Amino acid sequence: MAMTLRLTDEQTQALRETAEREHRSMQEVAVEAVVLYTSRRTRKRDELIASILTDRADVLDRLGKA
């Protein structure tokens, strides 16, 4: 899917410099940033849910019986 990404001049410059430094396209760097951000958010969410299920198992058990 095609989309337009609007960046400030400073953000564009930072993206351009990173792409040049890594010998990659700005597109590749931007796509990787999205993948890293979304996978990190998913992992944090999963860890939080696991923590709640462990730490609050007694409460969840009581709610399940109500």
Secondary structure, 3 states (H helix, E strand, C coil): CCCCCCCCHHHHHHHHHHHHHCCCCHHHHHHHHHHHHHHHHHHHHHHHHHHHHHHCHHHHHHHHHC
